[in-house]
Structure formats: structure tokens, C-alpha cells
Amino acid sequence: MPRFLLLFLALVALFNLSRVLREPRPDADRPMDFRTCYVGQAVLRQGQNPYDDATLKTGWQRIVQHEHLRSRTQPGLPNLPFLYPPWAAALFGLTVGRMPYALAWPLWYGLALLSLGLLGWLWTKVLPQEKALSVPWWQFLVAALALKGTVPALLTGQPTFAALALGVGALAVSRRFEGRLGGQLLAGLLLGLAAFKVTLLLPFAAWFIWKKQWLPLAVAATVVALLSAVAWAWAEFPQELLPTYQHLLAQVRTQSFNPADPDYPLTQGMTLRLELGNVLEWLRPGSSAWHAPSHAALWLAAGGRLLRLRRAGQPLADGYVFLVIGTLTLLTTYHLYYDAVLLLPLLIYGLRLPQRRQWLLLALLLPLLLPLNGIALALGNPAALHGLYFLMPLSLLGVLLLLLARPVRRESAVI
């Protein structure tokens, strides 16, 4: 990696890490994302519905009283409802959910940090690199910490890092033991466990589809089915899970786009959102009906480009296809800014670009690195600067166009 870029990323990473020193020490409320998962599985194991907001809040109060915890906040609406699929609740309920919450949340912090380190190391095993264009594992870690969503997500106990480590682990195992039955089975197991964060699964599944490796996908589907069976067995009224989930999802969508609220980019978390529909709604309030067709058109256009490139001759590099599908996933499904860690292979992709394109890639990624929202707030949040809140999805759209314009063939060992 060029020294200037490495120094820039290191300085941004240090600035982000300073947040740990500027905030109070974590307590039972601080890992709020993990808390939602923990309470969701606890509620389900008692036969109740974790998608019912009142039930989720009551479940947390039971835990607080039983373990004599101090708590000032509640899980659930309006901020953090349990929106994970039933098999995610089963996975948490079979693992960390067996521990007292007071023990589980510090251990989860440790697992999140371990997962982040593993991500850097595993990508070096997945992506073949030329000696002159290699990226050591610790540079992946620096880049991950430079992304402005990583440290806040670590502090909230976000499960993203564990899911990504499992997903990249599946790719690494598949590549290391390609053609061996045991390796394919293990890859499928890891992929199935990663499916608890289902919105991030698409690029990993696409990797195996692109390589026509069907056994890992079948094993992953089996793992999900078994965990789902456990979840249904725990629920006293399993037939109510799906309708309640759909109702909860409708509530979340309703509050997500509310232009009547003058501060809705701030209050509804839109400053953190990566999907292109976020920008479309900002440009034209009330256009949510057009989001799905717009996203579908983007997938069709990008998919058509990939197919034409594939038929043109030398097959495309696996890592390149992963980046294209990963960028599309972030642009067209519900993801927040910390999920951009999915795109760490851009480091290797950028090394093989001409220098001008490298600067273009860095410029496109700046909204994911610099605290533009904080700058707007520091200036009083004038309406003229509200556009800064929506630069992240626009920057990812630019990254997608750059990827499609500069494909990488499999003959190159870089990505």
C-alpha cells in the first residue's frame, strides 16, 4: 500500500479509536445491538414472541431484575427492535444466550474484536496476491478501523463483525480445501452460521454460485433449517412469529421515511444508511414505491455487465465478482455504515488501478472515512448541508461504476 494512503488511514483510524477514550466506560446498556439479540433469544426460549415490542421490553426487565443490573434504556422501538430471523435467535440461544447477561456482553466485546482481527487475516488467505501488490493482514485492520462506522459499531456490540468473520472464513476454507469433501462441508457450516446476519449473506452465497460449488450452499441451507426448527420448537405459538415480524417491519419502514419531521435524517438514522433508496427518498419524498424497481434495475444492469464480461473471454476474478455483488448488496438492501467493512478487498483492487483511478477511488470512499455528518452538526446543521448525510450511498454508487468500468480477469493474481 502506498505510504501516503497508509498514513492517512492510520491517522483516521487513530481519530476513530479516540472515541473509546472520550466516552464513558461500557455498561449493561452500552452494547445495545448485542443486548437486542440476547433479549430476543431469551424471550423466544420462554416461548414468547421476540418480535412483539412490549414482550421484548418486558423480557429485558426480567433480566435486569434477575441479575440485579442497572439499566437506563430499553431495547425495541423506536430505535432497536429485534429484526433478526428466527434462526438467529436460535443460534444466540444455543451459545451466548446460555450465559448470564452480565458475563455474556463483555465476552461478546472480546469476540467482536477477535472477529475484526480475523477479517484482516482471512482476506489474505482468500485473495491471491502478487508480491509487488500485496496487502498484509494488519493493513486490512487499519482500513477497517478507518471506516467511520467500525468503532461505534464495536461499542454497540454489533454482530456484523462476527457474521463477516464467519462468511470470509467460509471462503478461506473453501479455497484452502478446494475439491475436498471435508473442506466443503466446513465451509457450508460456517456460511450457515453467518446467515444469522442474513442481509450480509448475498455476496458470500454469490461467491459459491459463481464458482458452481453447490455443496457448501446446501450445507448452509441445512444449518439454517435446523436452527429454524429449534426456534419454532421454542415458540409457544410459532404461527404468530411471521405475522408479528411483518408488522414490526412495517412499523420500522414507516418511521424510516418521515419528511414531516424536519430532523428526520438525524432522528431516523438515515445519516447512517447505505442503500440507494435513502437518496431517492431524500430527493423525492414519498417515492418509496419506486425503490424496489430502481434497485432491481441496478441489479439487472450490473448483472448484464458481468455476464457480458464473462462471455468476452478470460473468466472474471472471484474477488472482483465479490466486490461487485457486495457493493450492490449495500446499495439495495437495508445496511448501515458499519457494514461497509464488507468491502475491505477494495484495498487490493485499488493497488492495480492506474494512479489517477486510485485517487478517484479514494475520493469516492471519503464519505465512509470522514465524519461529514459531524461537520454538518458542528456548523449548526443548516439545510444547505443536509446533502452530506446522503453522500455514502452516492459514493458506493460511484465505486460500483468504477468496478464495472475496470474489471479484473482471473489471469491476474491480484484479486
SVG drawing of the C-alpha trace seen along z (x, -y; Angstrom):
<svg xmlns="http://www.w3.org/2000/svg" viewBox="-50 -27 57 63">
<polyline fill="none" stroke="black" stroke-width="0.4" points="0.0,0.0 1.4,-3.5 2.8,-5.1 0.7,-8.3 -2.5,-6.2 -1.4,-4.0 -0.5,-7.1 -3.9,-8.7 -5.8,-5.6 -3.8,-5.2 -4.5,-8.8 -8.2,-8.4 -8.2,-5.1 -6.5,-6.7 -9.0,-9.5 -11.8,-7.0 -10.2,-5.0 -10.0,-8.1 -13.8,-7.8 -13.2,-5.0 -11.4,-7.4 -14.0,-10.1 -17.0,-8.0 -18.0,-6.6 -16.9,-3.0 -19.4,-0.5 -22.1,0.9 -25.0,3.2 -26.9,0.7 -23.9,-0.2 -23.7,3.0 -27.3,2.2 -27.1,4.2 -26.0,7.3 -28.5,6.7 -31.3,6.8 -30.1,10.2 -29.6,11.5 -33.1,10.4 -34.7,11.7 -33.3,15.2 -34.2,15.1 -37.8,14.2 -38.1,16.9 -36.7,19.5 -39.5,18.7 -42.0,19.4 -42.8,15.8 -42.6,13.7 -39.4,11.6 -40.9,9.5 -43.6,8.1 -42.1,4.8 -43.8,4.9 -42.8,8.5 -39.2,7.7 -39.1,4.8 -40.7,7.0 -38.1,9.7 -35.3,7.1 -36.8,6.0 -36.9,9.7 -33.2,10.0 -32.4,6.7 -34.3,7.8 -32.9,11.3 -29.3,10.3 -29.6,7.0 -28.4,4.9 -28.5,1.1 -30.3,0.1 -31.5,-3.3 -32.7,-2.4 -34.9,0.2 -34.5,2.4 -37.0,2.3 -38.8,-0.6 -38.2,-3.3 -34.6,-2.5 -33.6,1.1 -36.3,3.7 -35.4,7.4 -35.4,7.7 -33.2,10.8 -34.7,14.0 -35.8,16.8 -32.7,18.9 -30.6,16.1 -32.4,16.2 -31.8,20.0 -28.1,19.5 -27.7,16.9 -29.9,19.1 -27.7,22.1 -24.5,20.2 -24.0,16.9 -27.7,17.0 -26.8,19.8 -24.6,17.4 -25.9,14.7 -26.1,11.3 -23.5,9.8 -21.0,12.3 -22.2,12.5 -21.8,8.9 -18.1,8.5 -17.3,11.7 -19.2,10.5 -17.0,7.4 -13.9,9.7 -15.5,11.8 -16.2,8.7 -12.5,7.5 -11.3,11.0 -13.6,11.2 -12.3,7.8 -8.7,9.1 -9.7,12.3 -11.2,10.4 -7.9,8.9 -6.0,12.2 -8.6,14.3 -8.8,11.9 -5.1,12.6 -5.9,16.3 -8.9,15.8 -7.5,13.4 -4.3,14.4 -1.8,11.5 1.2,10.7 4.4,10.0 4.6,6.4 0.9,5.7 0.3,7.4 -1.6,6.1 -0.5,7.5 -3.3,8.5 -2.7,5.6 -3.3,3.1 -6.8,4.6 -7.3,4.0 -6.1,0.4 -8.5,-0.2 -11.4,1.4 -10.8,-0.9 -10.5,-3.9 -14.1,-3.4 -16.1,-5.7 -18.7,-3.2 -16.4,-0.5 -15.6,-1.9 -19.2,-3.0 -20.4,0.5 -17.8,2.2 -19.0,0.1 -22.6,1.1 -21.7,4.8 -22.8,5.0 -22.9,8.7 -21.7,7.6 -18.1,8.4 -18.8,12.0 -21.0,12.6 -18.4,11.3 -15.6,13.3 -17.7,16.5 -18.5,15.6 -14.9,14.8 -13.9,17.9 -16.2,20.0 -14.5,18.6 -11.0,19.2 -11.8,22.8 -13.3,23.4 -10.2,22.1 -7.8,23.9 -9.5,27.2 -11.0,26.9 -12.2,30.2 -12.1,31.9 -15.4,33.1 -14.5,32.1 -13.5,28.6 -16.7,28.0 -18.7,29.3 -16.9,27.0 -17.3,24.0 -21.1,24.7 -21.3,24.9 -19.5,21.5 -21.7,20.0 -24.9,21.3 -23.8,19.8 -23.0,16.5 -26.6,16.4 -27.8,15.0 -26.9,11.7 -28.9,12.5 -28.6,9.2 -24.9,9.7 -25.1,13.2 -25.7,12.4 -22.1,11.8 -20.9,14.9 -23.6,17.0 -22.8,15.4 -19.2,16.5 -20.1,20.2 -22.7,19.8 -20.2,18.1 -17.7,21.0 -20.5,23.6 -19.8,25.0 -23.3,26.2 -22.4,28.4 -21.5,25.5 -24.8,23.8 -26.7,27.0 -25.0,27.5 -25.6,23.8 -29.3,24.2 -29.4,27.3 -27.8,25.4 -30.4,22.6 -33.2,25.1 -32.1,26.9 -31.7,23.6 -35.1,22.6 -36.6,25.8 -35.1,25.1 -36.7,21.6 -40.1,23.0 -39.8,25.6 -39.1,22.9 -42.0,20.7 -45.3,21.4 -47.2,20.0 -44.8,20.4 -47.5,19.4 -47.5,15.9 -43.8,15.2 -44.0,14.3 -47.1,12.0 -45.7,10.2 -42.3,9.8 -44.0,8.4 -46.0,5.9 -42.8,4.8 -41.0,4.4 -43.9,2.2 -43.6,0.0 -39.8,-0.4 -40.3,-1.3 -43.0,-3.8 -40.7,-5.7 -37.7,-5.4 -39.0,-7.9 -40.9,-10.8 -40.2,-14.1 -42.7,-15.8 -40.1,-15.6 -37.6,-18.5 -34.8,-16.5 -35.8,-13.1 -32.3,-12.4 -31.0,-12.6 -33.8,-11.1 -34.5,-8.1 -30.9,-7.1 -30.9,-8.0 -27.5,-9.6 -26.2,-6.0 -27.9,-4.3 -26.2,-3.0 -29.0,-1.9 -29.7,-4.0 -33.4,-4.3 -32.2,-6.6 -31.1,-9.1 -34.2,-8.6 -36.4,-9.4 -34.4,-12.5 -34.6,-13.7 -38.3,-12.9 -40.2,-12.3 -42.8,-9.7 -41.1,-7.8 -40.7,-4.6 -42.8,-2.6 -40.1,-3.2 -37.2,-2.0 -37.6,1.7 -37.9,1.2 -34.9,-1.2 -32.8,1.3 -33.9,4.2 -32.9,2.1 -29.4,1.6 -29.0,5.3 -30.1,6.1 -27.7,3.6 -24.8,4.8 -25.6,8.4 -25.8,7.9 -22.4,6.2 -20.9,9.2 -22.4,11.7 -21.0,9.8 -17.6,9.6 -17.7,13.3 -18.6,14.3 -15.9,12.0 -13.1,14.4 -11.0,15.0 -13.2,15.6 -13.5,12.8 -11.6,13.0 -13.6,14.3 -12.7,11.4 -13.8,8.9 -17.2,10.5 -17.5,10.5 -16.8,6.7 -19.5,6.1 -22.1,8.2 -21.1,6.8 -21.4,3.2 -24.8,4.0 -25.9,5.6 -25.0,2.5 -26.7,0.2 -30.0,2.0 -30.8,3.6 -31.0,2.2 -27.5,1.6 -25.8,-0.9 -22.4,-2.5 -20.5,0.1 -21.5,2.8 -19.0,1.2 -16.4,3.4 -17.7,6.0 -15.7,4.1 -12.2,4.5 -10.9,6.2 -11.1,2.8 -7.6,2.3 -6.2,4.9 -8.4,3.8 -7.2,0.2 -3.5,1.3 -3.9,2.5 -5.6,-0.7 -3.7,-3.4 -2.7,-6.2 -5.5,-8.6 -8.1,-5.9 -6.5,-5.2 -7.1,-8.9 -10.7,-8.6 -11.3,-5.5 -10.0,-7.3 -12.2,-10.3 -15.3,-8.0 -14.5,-6.4 -14.0,-9.6 -17.7,-9.8 -17.1,-6.4 -13.9,-7.7 -14.6,-11.3 -17.2,-12.5 -19.1,-14.6 -22.3,-14.3 -20.4,-15.6 -19.1,-18.5 -22.6,-19.5 -23.8,-19.3 -20.8,-21.4 -21.8,-24.1 -25.3,-24.1 -26.8,-21.6 -28.0,-24.1 -30.4,-22.7 -27.8,-23.5 -25.5,-20.8 -28.1,-18.1 -26.9,-16.6 -23.8,-15.4 -26.0,-12.9 -26.6,-11.1 -23.1,-11.0 -22.3,-7.5 -24.7,-5.7 -23.8,-8.0 -20.1,-7.2 -20.9,-3.5 -22.7,-4.0 -19.5,-5.6 -17.5,-2.6 -19.8,-0.3 -19.5,-2.2 -15.7,-2.1 -15.7,1.6 -17.8,2.2 -15.6,0.0 -12.4,1.6 -13.0,5.4 -10.4,7.8 -9.8,11.1 -8.8,14.3 -5.5,14.3 -4.4,11.5 -3.4,13.0 -4.1,9.7 -7.8,10.2"/>
</svg>
